[in-house]
Amino acid sequence: MRILAVSLCVAFLLTACQTTENIGSGPVSNMAESTILEYKNYRRVMEERDDLTMAFAYNKSTRSSGWAGQHLQDGVGYAIEQAVELCEKSSTTGLCEIFDIDGRIVWAGLDNALLARLLEPIPVIFDTQTYEYDAGTYRISAAQLKSFKAKLKYQKDFDFTAFFISGDGKSIGVGYVDGSYTTGHAQSIASARKQCQIASPEVRCYHFATNGEPVNANARADLDRLIDEKAPLTDAEVEGAGEKI
C-alpha cells in the first residue's frame, strides 16, 4: 500500500516539478464538496493501485477538477497531461493547475482546515457486491439525474464508463477506464461503486448505467420519467470533471 504524504516540490518530486509548468498556487479554502470527494476517491485508487502513476488537477476559479492514472511506464507527465485535460473540459474560465502528484499535494497556499478534510481517513469498504438499480428499492433523485447528465459528456472519451447512485439521494460514483485495460468494464464498475460508497458510506449504492446507458428497464423508465419532468441543465449546475484510469 502506498503511503500518502503532503509536500511541496522538494527533492523527491524535483523531476516531476521540472517537467510541469502549471503547479498550482494561491490561497484555497473553499473547495466544492464534489471536488473533495473526487480527491478522496483519487487517494483511494492510489492506495489500491501500485502499478499507476497519478495526478490531480484543480481550477480555483470554477472549483472543478480532474484526475488521471496511467501505467508507470507511460510516466507521470502523461498522467499530468490527462488530469489537466479532464479538468479543462468542465472549466469555462480560469486555469487548471496541478494539485497533487502521486499522492503528494504540491499546491502552495492550501488552507490547513481544508487540508485536514482532504486527508481524512477514507472509509473502509467491506461490501464489494454490485447492486443493480431497482426502482422498487430506491428511485434516482433529481439531483442524481443532473449529475448523470453532466457526466455523460465525458463518457465518449473512454471505452468503459459506469455510473452509480446512493440510496440517500445525495451521492453518485463515476468510473472512466480506457481500452488499454483488459478488465476495463469491471474496473469502471468497481471504481464508480467505491466512489459512491466513499461519499455515502452508510447506505447502499446502486449500479444505474454502463457506457452511458441505463442498466435495465427500471433504470430506463425512471431516467425517461425524470428527463420529461426536469428542465435542461444550466452551466452553473455542471460542476466537476471526472477521473481517468
C-alpha positions as CSV (number, residue, x, y, z in Angstrom):
1,M,0.0,0.0,0.0
2,R,1.3,3.4,-0.9
3,I,1.9,5.9,1.9
4,L,0.4,9.4,1.2
5,A,2.3,12.4,2.3
6,V,2.0,16.2,1.9
7,S,4.8,18.1,0.4
8,L,5.9,20.9,-1.8
9,C,8.2,20.4,-4.8
10,V,11.3,19.1,-2.9
11,A,14.0,16.6,-3.8
12,F,11.8,13.5,-4.4
13,L,9.4,15.5,-6.6
14,L,12.1,17.5,-8.4
15,T,11.8,15.7,-11.7
16,A,8.0,15.9,-11.9
17,C,8.1,19.6,-10.9
18,Q,10.8,20.4,-13.5
19,T,8.6,19.0,-16.3
20,T,5.5,20.7,-15.2
21,E,5.0,24.4,-15.6
22,N,1.5,24.6,-14.1
23,I,1.9,23.5,-10.5
24,G,-0.9,25.3,-8.6
25,S,-0.5,28.1,-6.1
26,G,-2.6,30.6,-4.3
27,P,-5.0,30.5,-1.3
28,V,-7.7,27.8,-1.5
29,S,-10.0,27.4,1.5
30,N,-13.5,26.8,0.0
31,M,-13.3,23.7,-2.2
32,A,-16.5,22.3,-3.6
33,E,-17.8,19.2,-1.8
34,S,-17.8,17.2,-5.0
35,T,-14.1,18.0,-5.6
36,I,-13.2,16.9,-2.0
37,L,-14.9,13.6,-2.7
38,E,-13.1,13.3,-6.1
39,Y,-9.8,13.8,-4.3
40,K,-10.7,11.2,-1.7
41,N,-11.5,8.8,-4.5
42,Y,-8.2,9.6,-6.2
43,R,-6.5,8.7,-2.9
44,R,-8.5,5.5,-2.6
45,V,-7.4,4.4,-6.1
46,M,-3.8,5.3,-5.4
47,E,-3.8,3.1,-2.2
48,E,-5.1,0.2,-4.2
49,R,-3.0,0.5,-7.4
50,D,0.7,0.5,-7.0
51,D,1.0,0.0,-10.8
52,L,-0.2,3.5,-11.6
53,T,1.4,7.0,-11.6
54,M,-1.3,9.6,-10.9
55,A,-2.0,13.3,-11.0
56,F,-4.9,15.5,-9.8
57,A,-5.7,18.9,-11.4
58,Y,-7.8,21.8,-9.9
59,N,-9.3,25.0,-11.2
60,K,-9.7,27.5,-8.3
61,S,-11.9,29.8,-10.4
62,T,-14.5,27.2,-11.3
63,R,-13.7,24.8,-8.4
64,S,-13.7,22.0,-10.9
65,S,-11.2,19.1,-11.0
66,G,-9.9,16.1,-13.0
67,W,-7.6,13.3,-12.3
68,A,-5.9,10.5,-14.1
69,G,-3.9,7.4,-13.5
70,Q,-1.5,6.0,-16.1
71,H,0.7,2.9,-16.4
72,L,4.1,3.5,-14.7
73,Q,5.9,3.0,-18.0
74,D,4.0,5.9,-19.5
75,G,5.4,8.3,-17.0
76,V,3.9,10.9,-14.6
77,G,4.0,13.5,-17.4
78,Y,1.2,11.7,-19.3
79,A,-0.9,11.4,-16.1
80,I,-0.5,15.2,-15.5
81,E,-1.5,16.0,-19.1
82,Q,-4.6,13.8,-18.9
83,A,-5.6,15.2,-15.5
84,V,-5.4,18.8,-16.8
85,E,-7.3,17.9,-19.9
86,L,-10.1,16.3,-17.9
87,C,-10.3,19.3,-15.6
88,E,-10.4,21.8,-18.5
89,K,-13.4,20.0,-20.0
90,S,-15.6,21.5,-17.3
91,S,-13.8,24.8,-16.9
92,T,-15.4,27.8,-18.7
93,T,-12.9,30.2,-17.2
94,G,-9.7,30.2,-15.2
95,L,-6.8,27.8,-15.3
96,C,-6.5,24.1,-14.4
97,E,-3.3,23.6,-12.4
98,I,-1.7,20.6,-10.8
99,F,-2.8,20.0,-7.2
100,D,-1.3,16.6,-6.4
101,I,1.2,14.2,-8.0
102,D,1.3,10.6,-6.9
103,G,-0.3,11.3,-3.5
104,R,1.7,14.4,-2.6
105,I,-0.1,17.7,-2.6
106,V,2.1,20.2,-4.5
107,W,-0.3,23.2,-4.4
108,A,1.1,26.1,-2.4
109,G,-1.2,28.1,-0.2
110,L,-3.8,25.5,0.8
111,D,-5.8,26.3,3.9
112,N,-5.0,24.0,6.8
113,A,-8.6,23.2,7.7
114,L,-9.2,22.2,4.1
115,L,-6.0,20.1,4.0
116,A,-7.3,18.2,7.1
117,R,-10.6,17.4,5.3
118,L,-8.8,16.2,2.2
119,L,-6.6,13.9,4.3
120,E,-9.4,12.4,6.4
121,P,-9.3,8.6,6.7
122,I,-11.1,7.0,3.8
123,P,-14.0,4.8,4.9
124,V,-13.2,1.1,4.8
125,I,-15.4,-0.6,2.2
126,F,-16.4,-4.0,3.2
127,D,-19.4,-4.5,0.9
128,T,-17.9,-5.3,-2.5
129,Q,-21.1,-6.6,-4.1
130,T,-22.6,-4.6,-7.0
131,Y,-26.3,-4.0,-6.6
132,E,-28.2,-3.3,-9.8
133,Y,-30.7,-0.5,-9.9
134,D,-34.2,-1.5,-8.7
135,A,-37.0,1.1,-8.6
136,G,-38.8,-1.0,-6.0
137,T,-36.0,-0.4,-3.6
138,Y,-34.8,3.1,-4.5
139,R,-35.6,5.6,-7.2
140,I,-33.0,8.0,-8.6
141,S,-33.3,11.6,-7.4
142,A,-33.5,14.8,-9.5
143,A,-30.1,15.8,-8.1
144,Q,-28.5,12.5,-9.1
145,L,-30.1,12.8,-12.6
146,K,-28.5,16.2,-13.0
147,S,-25.1,14.7,-12.1
148,F,-25.7,11.8,-14.6
149,K,-26.5,14.2,-17.4
150,A,-23.4,16.3,-16.5
151,K,-21.1,13.3,-16.6
152,L,-22.4,11.9,-19.9
153,K,-20.4,14.4,-21.9
154,Y,-17.1,12.8,-20.6
155,Q,-18.0,9.2,-21.3
156,K,-17.5,9.5,-25.1
157,D,-13.7,9.8,-24.5
158,F,-13.5,6.4,-22.8
159,D,-14.0,2.8,-23.7
160,F,-15.7,1.8,-20.4
161,T,-17.8,4.0,-18.1
162,A,-20.1,3.3,-15.2
163,F,-22.4,5.4,-13.0
164,F,-23.7,4.6,-9.5
165,I,-26.2,6.4,-7.2
166,S,-26.5,6.2,-3.5
167,G,-29.7,5.2,-1.7
168,D,-29.8,8.5,0.2
169,G,-30.5,10.5,-2.9
170,K,-27.3,12.6,-2.5
171,S,-24.3,10.9,-3.9
172,I,-23.0,9.4,-7.2
173,G,-20.0,7.5,-8.3
174,V,-18.4,7.5,-11.8
175,G,-15.7,5.4,-13.3
176,Y,-13.9,6.0,-16.6
177,V,-11.5,3.5,-18.0
178,D,-9.7,3.5,-21.3
179,G,-9.2,0.5,-23.6
180,S,-5.6,-0.3,-22.6
181,Y,-7.0,-2.3,-19.6
182,T,-8.3,-5.8,-20.5
183,T,-10.6,-5.7,-17.4
184,G,-11.8,-2.2,-18.2
185,H,-15.5,-2.9,-17.8
186,A,-15.1,-4.5,-14.4
187,Q,-12.7,-1.7,-13.3
188,S,-15.1,1.1,-14.3
189,I,-17.9,-0.6,-12.3
190,A,-15.7,-1.1,-9.2
191,S,-14.3,2.4,-9.3
192,A,-17.8,4.0,-9.6
193,R,-19.2,1.9,-6.8
194,K,-16.4,2.7,-4.4
195,Q,-16.5,6.4,-5.2
196,C,-20.3,6.3,-4.3
197,Q,-19.6,4.3,-1.1
198,I,-16.9,6.8,0.0
199,A,-19.4,9.7,-0.5
200,S,-22.3,7.8,1.3
201,P,-20.8,5.0,3.4
202,E,-23.9,4.4,5.5
203,V,-26.2,3.5,2.6
204,R,-26.3,1.1,-0.3
205,C,-25.1,2.3,-3.8
206,Y,-26.8,1.1,-7.0
207,H,-25.4,0.5,-10.5
208,F,-27.5,2.8,-12.7
209,A,-25.7,3.0,-16.1
210,T,-22.9,1.5,-18.1
211,N,-21.3,3.3,-21.0
212,G,-24.0,6.0,-20.7
213,E,-26.9,3.5,-21.0
214,P,-29.3,2.5,-18.1
215,V,-28.5,-1.0,-16.9
216,N,-32.1,-2.3,-17.1
217,A,-35.7,-1.4,-17.9
218,N,-36.3,0.0,-14.5
219,A,-33.4,2.5,-14.9
220,R,-34.5,3.4,-18.4
221,A,-38.1,4.1,-17.3
222,D,-37.1,6.3,-14.4
223,L,-34.5,8.1,-16.4
224,D,-37.1,8.9,-19.1
225,R,-39.6,9.9,-16.5
226,L,-37.2,12.4,-14.8
227,I,-35.9,13.8,-18.0
228,D,-39.5,14.6,-19.1
229,E,-40.1,16.3,-15.7
230,K,-37.0,18.4,-15.4
231,A,-35.6,21.3,-17.4
232,P,-32.2,21.0,-19.1
233,L,-29.0,21.6,-17.0
234,T,-27.6,25.1,-16.8
235,D,-23.9,25.7,-17.0
236,A,-23.9,26.6,-13.3
237,E,-25.3,23.1,-12.4
238,V,-22.4,21.3,-14.2
239,E,-19.5,21.0,-11.7
240,G,-16.5,18.8,-11.7
241,A,-14.9,16.7,-14.4
242,G,-14.1,13.2,-13.6
243,E,-11.3,10.7,-13.4
244,K,-9.4,8.5,-15.9
245,I,-7.8,5.2,-15.1
